[in-house]
Amino acid sequence: MRRSRRLGIVLLGLTLGVGLGTPNAVAGTTQPIARTANLAGPAVLHAGPARAPQLENTGIWHAEPIGVCMASAYRAGEYVHQGCVYDDEGGGVQYRWFYDWIFRNYTYPEDPAYRRNAADILEVRVKPLKSATAFRVTMNTMTDPSLVGLTLALGDSSKPLPAPHGANTVMPAERFVTVHGTEGDITDAASGQALADKPAVRVDQTRRQIEIRVPHAAFDPAGRSVRMALAAGLWDKANDAYLLPQASADATHPGGAIQGDPTPSAFFDTAFRFHEPFEAPYRDAQQKLAIAHGDLSDLHADVDFTKLAKKVRDDSGIPTSGYVTRVFASHTEPAQGRRLPSDPGGPPGFAATQQGGPQSGTGAGSTGRPSMQAGWPCRDDCIPDLPGRMQRYMVYIPDAKAPAQGYPSLVWTNGYALRPGDDVAEKNDLYQVFANRPGNPTMVIDVDARGNDAWFYGASGASVFEAIADARRNYPLDTERTTMSGFSSGAYGANKLALQFPDVFNKAFICDGLDVAPSFPGLNGIGDTLPVDNITAHEAGSKLIPLLPSRRNQPVMEWAGTTNDFIPYNITRQRADAYAAGDYDYEFVSWAGAASEHLVMCKGGLWEMATRWLGDAPRAVNPHHVTYVRNPMMDDPASGLVGDKAYWVSGVRTRSAALGTIDVVSHGRGLTDPAVPVKQTAIGSEQGTFSPMNPYLREYRHLGALGSGARADALDITATNISLISVDPKRAGVSCNAVLNVHSDGPLTVRMLGCGSRTFATGGGQGYASTATAAPDPGPLGTNRGAGPFVGAPFPQECCAQVPQPPLHELPPMRFPPNSPNPLPGGNAETPPIGGAVASADP
């Protein structure tokens, strides 16, 4: 139903116990209520950097971390190398979407202690001491230090030499240093003989750090540049050797050995990979091939110990433009490592997830009836695919200098099983087109969202705001120009987050988005619209169209395909019709031809249309008219994701678990809503990657300037199923004594921040006339979630996690179209040792 615009009239106030009485009578005033900052967005956006034990320094270590994957620097007398996260996939071929939701490379033993991530190197440090060289290796996951083996290759040799302890891998070295738990040994690389000298090993399990001190008597690097490499695998304590992958994992052995390889490498992860292509899902394409061939010769650093002795600061190895992968600490860690089948809150049987593959049943960690769907809404009581403390996202830093107010940013959330690298292609990819907007260079923030399978609920949704916050701390960004955008289920997420927290974003760009979570591609054209859940069990309260009134002050562009295969047009068309029937500032583009196809549309280089629309208008901060749909069913408080405010209206509470709508018009600045023009249409065509001709129908309405009216110290408040709101009178342009013209379908308390509160009783109509306030119906909102005869059916959770790895590693990478040859780090990326002049020295 079209939103009412006739809220400028004075409405009858309701007084406690009087019914339709004198307008604005105060039923009761509390003690003065303190004014709060009422910052835009969820609390997690403003919480500051999270504490991450892995990033803490103790003892001899003092340098600040880098935060940029696969970069190195000299800081405070330490060589600091930043690894990435979840790139511990061992050897094999570079799988891409959609292959990698079925096929695997190396897999961990099924024992939960490994958390499917035990050999993931997060950071490496090197520091010279008086009589030894200190190394600090930080792991992403550590439940038991004795499960992991590390081998350092120090120095060079004329040819690659075999690493000790049955690693089935060669690399140049003078000395090999191998540690496991708190023990270790040093081997002469040329002879393979163990030296009498031993490394001193200390483990800080809380910080997941392993400190290794190699005595100069065994290897002295002083005064020279030293070649070094580092690799991590799993340790066989019984045999004092590395565990080798077999065809399929069991409780105590890893799996994923390449079929036909009798001597698989033992290593899962390596450090010092400076030229990994950005398109690889986890930036490990070169590593996969190196491990598959059992030769790590190309993966090394040259560490200048003269620089270290002089405490030179050299950050030239940290990229300052182009593609950059960042790691950051989340405020929550539901579990270490990766999700296990036994973890709580898992996907139901017949669902599909990127990390776990197709789900064949409802195992120990899953709840609910079998449901055909892509991913699953992972709420506060759920362990997401990538639950660890350290998370990642990718940015593209424009070559153009940042404007005085900072770069605008486009936040992008991807669809099912897709990662930031899937948007890396060529000069007309998502990153570069937005980065090179004429006069408005824009930084793209492409968020991994803990695996992108959780529909941006819980920790997944919170991670989007954590990534935005991290990017704002590290790059010159204009916080007033942040556009929320996404693709497919990520477009659902972009819509969800932009509607839950509208005041964070100046605009929203939705590329072929769904309207309810979760969904199954193709069949959702029928299944998502029937009056009862059928092939998919939908999440309660997940439907987006009822939330659209929150978009009053947020222009939107949506794309859809008329003959779409994944998201049938009737799904997206519903929102187009809602925009047209309302008073929204919107553009809805219906693509035809090749661009009507789901992937072509949103991965096929059609971005110029979006950049023209984006413009440079800032977000609304203190609009005179605020409309907000409160949806308590979307709240995930443990993840810091509670949507209960917009602009200068906050603390919005509903009387029941159903949706509630609050609409407040301020007359304090004498502004009125703009005139609402009729919908317009236009036909055109864009050139793209897949096709030179991509026709479209563009439906649009752009609102003009605000009107002028009489100033008054008054607020018109219309509420349905709302029990409490707080208003910041200063931001609303009114005083503590403002007249409150209230129209509500039930008791409503209005708190005036810095003033007091007034309570109004039931009477005088039904409040805001909108279907948005309807309780969840029994259809595609999931009120029957968990029903069915197969709850807890004892079928295996994953059907494909232990499939043997076929011998495909000699083939070219299986790329995601339209990716062209691997994009590599540019000229400002590190070529070991770090290039560039020495800029300064630490005091």
Solvent accessible surface area in square Angstrom, and as a share of the most:
residue,aa,sasa,rsa
1,M,161,0.72
2,R,105,0.38
3,R,5,0.02
4,S,35,0.23
5,R,44,0.16
6,R,180,0.66
7,L,13,0.07
8,G,45,0.43
9,I,109,0.56
10,V,106,0.61
11,L,22,0.11
12,L,100,0.50
13,G,0,0.00
14,L,0,0.00
15,T,9,0.05
16,L,110,0.55
17,G,76,0.73
18,V,96,0.55
19,G,27,0.26
20,L,107,0.53
21,G,20,0.19
22,T,98,0.57
23,P,52,0.33
24,N,30,0.15
25,A,38,0.29
26,V,75,0.43
27,A,40,0.31
28,G,36,0.35
29,T,97,0.57
30,T,76,0.44
31,Q,150,0.67
32,P,103,0.65
33,I,36,0.18
34,A,80,0.62
35,R,111,0.40
36,T,80,0.46
37,A,76,0.59
38,N,12,0.06
39,L,88,0.44
40,A,16,0.12
41,G,1,0.01
42,P,3,0.02
43,A,79,0.61
44,V,13,0.07
45,L,10,0.05
46,H,74,0.33
47,A,57,0.44
48,G,24,0.23
49,P,99,0.63
50,A,17,0.14
51,R,153,0.56
52,A,5,0.04
53,P,16,0.10
54,Q,1,0.00
55,L,46,0.23
56,E,41,0.18
57,N,53,0.27
58,T,42,0.24
59,G,64,0.61
60,I,41,0.21
61,W,3,0.01
62,H,123,0.55
63,A,0,0.00
64,E,77,0.35
65,P,45,0.28
66,I,15,0.08
67,G,10,0.09
68,V,6,0.04
69,C,6,0.03
70,M,14,0.06
71,A,1,0.01
72,S,0,0.00
73,A,0,0.00
74,Y,1,0.00
75,R,21,0.08
76,A,30,0.23
77,G,4,0.04
78,E,0,0.00
79,Y,1,0.01
80,V,0,0.00
81,H,2,0.01
82,Q,1,0.00
83,G,8,0.08
84,C,0,0.00
85,V,0,0.00
86,Y,2,0.01
87,D,2,0.01
88,D,2,0.01
89,E,40,0.18
90,G,0,0.00
91,G,0,0.00
92,G,0,0.00
93,V,2,0.01
94,Q,6,0.02
95,Y,3,0.01
96,R,0,0.00
97,W,31,0.11
98,F,101,0.42
99,Y,76,0.29
100,D,13,0.07
101,W,51,0.18
102,I,53,0.27
103,F,64,0.27
104,R,40,0.15
105,N,9,0.04
106,Y,16,0.06
107,T,19,0.11
108,Y,12,0.05
109,P,3,0.02
110,E,97,0.44
111,D,55,0.29
112,P,81,0.51
113,A,35,0.27
114,Y,13,0.05
115,R,29,0.11
116,R,51,0.18
117,N,0,0.00
118,A,5,0.04
119,A,0,0.00
120,D,0,0.00
121,I,4,0.02
122,L,0,0.00
123,E,1,0.01
124,V,1,0.00
125,R,0,0.00
126,V,0,0.00
127,K,28,0.12
128,P,40,0.25
129,L,45,0.22
130,K,203,0.86
131,S,79,0.51
132,A,13,0.10
133,T,2,0.01
134,A,0,0.00
135,F,2,0.01
136,R,4,0.01
137,V,0,0.00
138,T,0,0.00
139,M,1,0.00
140,N,2,0.01
141,T,1,0.01
142,M,10,0.05
143,T,51,0.29
144,D,50,0.26
145,P,23,0.15
146,S,30,0.19
147,L,18,0.09
148,V,10,0.06
149,G,0,0.00
150,L,2,0.01
151,T,0,0.00
152,L,2,0.01
153,A,1,0.01
154,L,1,0.00
155,G,3,0.03
156,D,79,0.41
157,S,34,0.22
158,S,123,0.79
159,K,128,0.54
160,P,51,0.32
161,L,19,0.10
162,P,91,0.57
163,A,8,0.06
164,P,24,0.15
165,H,40,0.18
166,G,46,0.44
167,A,0,0.00
168,N,52,0.26
169,T,3,0.02
170,V,44,0.25
171,M,0,0.00
172,P,12,0.07
173,A,1,0.01
174,E,64,0.29
175,R,59,0.22
176,F,2,0.01
177,V,2,0.01
178,T,0,0.00
179,V,2,0.01
180,H,25,0.11
181,G,12,0.11
182,T,90,0.52
183,E,111,0.50
184,G,16,0.15
185,D,20,0.10
186,I,0,0.00
187,T,8,0.04
188,D,29,0.15
189,A,6,0.05
190,A,87,0.68
191,S,67,0.43
192,G,51,0.49
193,Q,120,0.53
194,A,72,0.56
195,L,46,0.23
196,A,103,0.80
197,D,51,0.26
198,K,120,0.51
199,P,11,0.07
200,A,60,0.46
201,V,24,0.14
202,R,117,0.43
203,V,31,0.18
204,D,22,0.11
205,Q,85,0.38
206,T,90,0.52
207,R,58,0.21
208,R,18,0.07
209,Q,7,0.03
210,I,7,0.03
211,E,13,0.06
212,I,1,0.01
213,R,81,0.30
214,V,1,0.00
215,P,32,0.20
216,H,44,0.19
217,A,89,0.69
218,A,5,0.04
219,F,13,0.05
220,D,67,0.35
221,P,2,0.01
222,A,70,0.55
223,G,63,0.60
224,R,93,0.34
225,S,64,0.41
226,V,2,0.01
227,R,30,0.11
228,M,1,0.01
229,A,2,0.02
230,L,2,0.01
231,A,0,0.00
232,A,0,0.00
233,G,0,0.00
234,L,0,0.00
235,W,7,0.02
236,D,29,0.15
237,K,123,0.52
238,A,99,0.77
239,N,105,0.54
240,D,77,0.40
241,A,24,0.19
242,Y,9,0.03
243,L,14,0.07
244,L,65,0.32
245,P,6,0.04
246,Q,68,0.30
247,A,54,0.42
248,S,40,0.26
249,A,10,0.08
250,D,55,0.28
251,A,54,0.42
252,T,79,0.46
253,H,68,0.31
254,P,0,0.00
255,G,0,0.00
256,G,3,0.03
257,A,10,0.08
258,I,8,0.04
259,Q,89,0.40
260,G,83,0.80
261,D,45,0.23
262,P,122,0.77
263,T,81,0.47
264,P,11,0.07
265,S,3,0.02
266,A,0,0.00
267,F,0,0.00
268,F,0,0.00
269,D,0,0.00
270,T,4,0.03
271,A,3,0.02
272,F,2,0.01
273,R,7,0.02
274,F,9,0.04
275,H,69,0.31
276,E,0,0.00
277,P,1,0.01
278,F,10,0.04
279,E,0,0.00
280,A,1,0.01
281,P,6,0.04
282,Y,6,0.02
283,R,6,0.02
284,D,0,0.00
285,A,6,0.05
286,Q,64,0.29
287,Q,0,0.00
288,K,6,0.02
289,L,68,0.34
290,A,15,0.11
291,I,1,0.00
292,A,12,0.09
293,H,100,0.45
294,G,12,0.11
295,D,53,0.27
296,L,3,0.01
297,S,22,0.14
298,D,125,0.65
299,L,8,0.04
300,H,44,0.20
301,A,0,0.00
302,D,32,0.17
303,V,0,0.00
304,D,33,0.17
305,F,4,0.02
306,T,55,0.32
307,K,30,0.13
308,L,5,0.02
309,A,77,0.60
310,K,138,0.58
311,K,101,0.43
312,V,14,0.08
313,R,68,0.25
314,D,3,0.02
315,D,47,0.25
316,S,48,0.31
317,G,1,0.01
318,I,28,0.14
319,P,21,0.13
320,T,102,0.59
321,S,31,0.20
322,G,15,0.14
323,Y,25,0.10
324,V,1,0.01
325,T,2,0.01
326,R,17,0.06
327,V,5,0.03
328,F,8,0.03
329,A,14,0.11
330,S,0,0.00
331,H,64,0.29
332,T,42,0.24
333,E,43,0.19
334,P,50,0.32
335,A,21,0.16
336,Q,41,0.18
337,G,1,0.01
338,R,26,0.10
339,R,18,0.06
340,L,13,0.06
341,P,40,0.25
342,S,68,0.44
343,D,13,0.07
344,P,79,0.49
345,G,20,0.19
346,G,4,0.04
347,P,3,0.02
348,P,13,0.08
349,G,0,0.00
350,F,107,0.45
351,A,1,0.01
352,A,17,0.13
353,T,2,0.01
354,Q,10,0.04
355,Q,29,0.13
356,G,7,0.07
357,G,0,0.00
358,P,30,0.19
359,Q,5,0.02
360,S,38,0.24
361,G,1,0.01
362,T,2,0.01
363,G,14,0.13
364,A,102,0.79
365,G,3,0.03
366,S,9,0.06
367,T,87,0.50
368,G,13,0.13
369,R,33,0.12
370,P,22,0.14
371,S,1,0.01
372,M,74,0.33
373,Q,7,0.03
374,A,10,0.08
375,G,1,0.01
376,W,5,0.02
377,P,5,0.03
378,C,3,0.02
379,R,40,0.15
380,D,53,0.27
381,D,112,0.58
382,C,9,0.05
383,I,20,0.10
384,P,2,0.01
385,D,5,0.03
386,L,2,0.01
387,P,0,0.00
388,G,2,0.02
389,R,46,0.17
390,M,1,0.00
391,Q,6,0.03
392,R,10,0.04
393,Y,0,0.00
394,M,4,0.02
395,V,0,0.00
396,Y,19,0.07
397,I,10,0.05
398,P,4,0.02
399,D,112,0.58
400,A,53,0.41
401,K,185,0.79
402,A,22,0.17
403,P,38,0.24
404,A,117,0.90
405,Q,106,0.47
406,G,4,0.04
407,Y,11,0.04
408,P,5,0.03
409,S,4,0.03
410,L,1,0.00
411,V,0,0.00
412,W,0,0.00
413,T,0,0.00
414,N,0,0.00
415,G,1,0.01
416,Y,34,0.13
417,A,0,0.00
418,L,3,0.02
419,R,1,0.00
420,P,3,0.02
421,G,1,0.01
422,D,2,0.01
423,D,8,0.04
424,V,0,0.00
425,A,11,0.09
426,E,59,0.27
427,K,169,0.72
428,N,43,0.22
429,D,7,0.04
430,L,2,0.01
431,Y,0,0.00
432,Q,35,0.16
433,V,16,0.09
434,F,1,0.01
435,A,1,0.01
436,N,91,0.47
437,R,13,0.05
438,P,130,0.81
439,G,76,0.73
440,N,29,0.15
441,P,13,0.08
442,T,0,0.00
443,M,0,0.00
444,V,0,0.00
445,I,0,0.00
446,D,0,0.00
447,V,2,0.01
448,D,1,0.01
449,A,2,0.01
450,R,3,0.01
451,G,0,0.00
452,N,2,0.01
453,D,4,0.02
454,A,4,0.03
455,W,5,0.02
456,F,0,0.00
457,Y,0,0.00
458,G,0,0.00
459,A,11,0.08
460,S,1,0.00
461,G,0,0.00
462,A,4,0.03
463,S,2,0.01
464,V,0,0.00
465,F,0,0.00
466,E,9,0.04
467,A,0,0.00
468,I,1,0.00
469,A,10,0.07
470,D,10,0.05
471,A,0,0.00
472,R,58,0.21
473,R,104,0.38
474,N,69,0.35
475,Y,31,0.12
476,P,74,0.46
477,L,21,0.10
478,D,13,0.07
479,T,58,0.34
480,E,55,0.25
481,R,14,0.05
482,T,1,0.00
483,T,2,0.01
484,M,0,0.00
485,S,0,0.00
486,G,0,0.00
487,F,2,0.01
488,S,14,0.09
489,S,6,0.04
490,G,0,0.00
491,A,0,0.00
492,Y,0,0.00
493,G,0,0.00
494,A,0,0.00
495,N,0,0.00
496,K,0,0.00
497,L,0,0.00
498,A,0,0.00
499,L,2,0.01
500,Q,9,0.04
501,F,1,0.00
502,P,0,0.00
503,D,3,0.02
504,V,3,0.02
505,F,2,0.01
506,N,8,0.04
507,K,21,0.09
508,A,0,0.00
509,F,1,0.00
510,I,0,0.00
511,C,0,0.00
512,D,0,0.00
513,G,0,0.00
514,L,10,0.05
515,D,4,0.02
516,V,2,0.01
517,A,0,0.00
518,P,1,0.01
519,S,2,0.01
520,F,59,0.25
521,P,52,0.32
522,G,31,0.30
523,L,89,0.45
524,N,1,0.01
525,G,9,0.08
526,I,121,0.61
527,G,5,0.05
528,D,6,0.03
529,T,61,0.35
530,L,72,0.36
531,P,99,0.62
532,V,81,0.47
533,D,12,0.06
534,N,49,0.25
535,I,58,0.29
536,T,1,0.01
537,A,9,0.07
538,H,1,0.00
539,E,12,0.05
540,A,35,0.27
541,G,4,0.03
542,S,0,0.00
543,K,43,0.18
544,L,0,0.00
545,I,39,0.20
546,P,30,0.19
547,L,4,0.02
548,L,2,0.01
549,P,8,0.05
550,S,1,0.01
551,R,3,0.01
552,R,21,0.08
553,N,36,0.18
554,Q,2,0.01
555,P,30,0.19
556,V,0,0.00
557,M,1,0.00
558,E,0,0.00
559,W,0,0.00
560,A,0,0.00
561,G,0,0.00
562,T,55,0.32
563,T,109,0.63
564,N,13,0.06
565,D,71,0.37
566,F,57,0.24
567,I,3,0.01
568,P,27,0.17
569,Y,51,0.19
570,N,69,0.36
571,I,3,0.01
572,T,1,0.00
573,R,54,0.20
574,Q,58,0.26
575,R,0,0.00
576,A,1,0.01
577,D,74,0.39
578,A,27,0.21
579,Y,0,0.00
580,A,30,0.23
581,A,53,0.41
582,G,3,0.03
583,D,1,0.01
584,Y,9,0.03
585,D,29,0.15
586,Y,1,0.00
587,E,8,0.04
588,F,0,0.00
589,V,0,0.00
590,S,4,0.02
591,W,0,0.00
592,A,36,0.28
593,G,52,0.50
594,A,48,0.37
595,A,0,0.00
596,S,1,0.01
597,E,51,0.23
598,H,2,0.01
599,L,34,0.17
600,V,23,0.13
601,M,0,0.00
602,C,0,0.00
603,K,13,0.06
604,G,1,0.01
605,G,8,0.08
606,L,2,0.01
607,W,5,0.02
608,E,91,0.41
609,M,7,0.03
610,A,1,0.01
611,T,15,0.09
612,R,147,0.53
613,W,26,0.09
614,L,6,0.03
615,G,31,0.30
616,D,83,0.43
617,A,53,0.41
618,P,86,0.54
619,R,43,0.16
620,A,28,0.22
621,V,56,0.32
622,N,59,0.30
623,P,19,0.12
624,H,9,0.04
625,H,3,0.01
626,V,0,0.00
627,T,1,0.01
628,Y,2,0.01
629,V,5,0.03
630,R,23,0.09
631,N,7,0.03
632,P,34,0.22
633,M,35,0.16
634,M,0,0.00
635,D,27,0.14
636,D,3,0.01
637,P,92,0.58
638,A,75,0.58
639,S,12,0.08
640,G,25,0.24
641,L,0,0.00
642,V,47,0.27
643,G,2,0.02
644,D,38,0.19
645,K,37,0.16
646,A,0,0.00
647,Y,3,0.01
648,W,0,0.00
649,V,0,0.00
650,S,14,0.09
651,G,28,0.27
652,V,0,0.00
653,R,139,0.51
654,T,27,0.16
655,R,89,0.33
656,S,59,0.38
657,A,74,0.57
658,A,11,0.09
659,L,13,0.06
660,G,0,0.00
661,T,0,0.00
662,I,1,0.00
663,D,0,0.00
664,V,0,0.00
665,V,10,0.06
666,S,2,0.01
667,H,33,0.15
668,G,13,0.12
669,R,82,0.30
670,G,7,0.07
671,L,57,0.28
672,T,56,0.33
673,D,38,0.20
674,P,17,0.10
675,A,89,0.69
676,V,47,0.27
677,P,49,0.31
678,V,121,0.70
679,K,79,0.34
680,Q,86,0.38
681,T,78,0.45
682,A,36,0.28
683,I,150,0.76
684,G,21,0.20
685,S,50,0.32
686,E,20,0.09
687,Q,138,0.61
688,G,14,0.14
689,T,45,0.26
690,F,94,0.39
691,S,21,0.13
692,P,93,0.58
693,M,133,0.60
694,N,1,0.01
695,P,54,0.34
696,Y,30,0.11
697,L,67,0.34
698,R,60,0.22
699,E,4,0.02
700,Y,36,0.14
701,R,8,0.03
702,H,77,0.34
703,L,41,0.20
704,G,54,0.52
705,A,93,0.72
706,L,88,0.44
707,G,25,0.24
708,S,107,0.69
709,G,36,0.34
710,A,89,0.69
711,R,176,0.64
712,A,46,0.35
713,D,62,0.32
714,A,11,0.08
715,L,0,0.00
716,D,1,0.00
717,I,0,0.00
718,T,4,0.02
719,A,0,0.00
720,T,13,0.07
721,N,18,0.09
722,I,0,0.00
723,S,33,0.21
724,L,13,0.07
725,I,0,0.00
726,S,11,0.07
727,V,0,0.00
728,D,4,0.02
729,P,3,0.02
730,K,151,0.64
731,R,46,0.17
732,A,0,0.00
733,G,26,0.25
734,V,17,0.10
735,S,47,0.30
736,C,56,0.33
737,N,130,0.67
738,A,0,0.00
739,V,63,0.36
740,L,0,0.00
741,N,4,0.02
742,V,0,0.00
743,H,46,0.20
744,S,0,0.00
745,D,47,0.24
746,G,2,0.02
747,P,70,0.44
748,L,1,0.00
749,T,32,0.19
750,V,0,0.00
751,R,89,0.32
752,M,2,0.01
753,L,8,0.04
754,G,37,0.35
755,C,21,0.13
756,G,8,0.08
757,S,5,0.03
758,R,26,0.10
759,T,38,0.22
760,F,0,0.00
761,A,14,0.11
762,T,76,0.44
763,G,22,0.21
764,G,26,0.25
765,G,46,0.45
766,Q,156,0.69
767,G,11,0.11
768,Y,6,0.02
769,A,62,0.48
770,S,21,0.13
771,T,89,0.52
772,A,2,0.01
773,T,24,0.14
774,A,62,0.48
775,A,66,0.51
776,P,39,0.24
777,D,63,0.33
778,P,91,0.57
779,G,1,0.01
780,P,14,0.09
781,L,18,0.09
782,G,3,0.03
783,T,75,0.44
784,N,51,0.26
785,R,116,0.42
786,G,30,0.29
787,A,51,0.39
788,G,40,0.38
789,P,118,0.74
790,F,105,0.44
791,V,83,0.48
792,G,48,0.46
793,A,11,0.09
794,P,128,0.81
795,F,97,0.40
796,P,97,0.61
797,Q,16,0.07
798,E,32,0.14
799,C,68,0.41
800,C,19,0.11
801,A,12,0.10
802,Q,51,0.23
803,V,57,0.33
804,P,51,0.32
805,Q,2,0.01
806,P,30,0.19
807,P,79,0.50
808,L,40,0.20
809,H,29,0.13
810,E,121,0.54
811,L,93,0.46
812,P,98,0.62
813,P,36,0.22
814,M,43,0.19
815,R,71,0.26
816,F,1,0.00
817,P,69,0.43
818,P,26,0.16
819,N,17,0.09
820,S,35,0.22
821,P,109,0.68
822,N,45,0.23
823,P,22,0.14
824,L,96,0.48
825,P,20,0.13
826,G,50,0.48
827,G,90,0.87
828,N,52,0.27
829,A,20,0.15
830,E,6,0.03
831,T,89,0.52
832,P,28,0.18
833,P,61,0.38
834,I,8,0.04
835,G,43,0.41
836,G,61,0.59
837,A,92,0.72
838,V,76,0.43
839,A,96,0.74
840,S,57,0.37
841,A,64,0.50
842,D,31,0.16
843,P,171,1.08
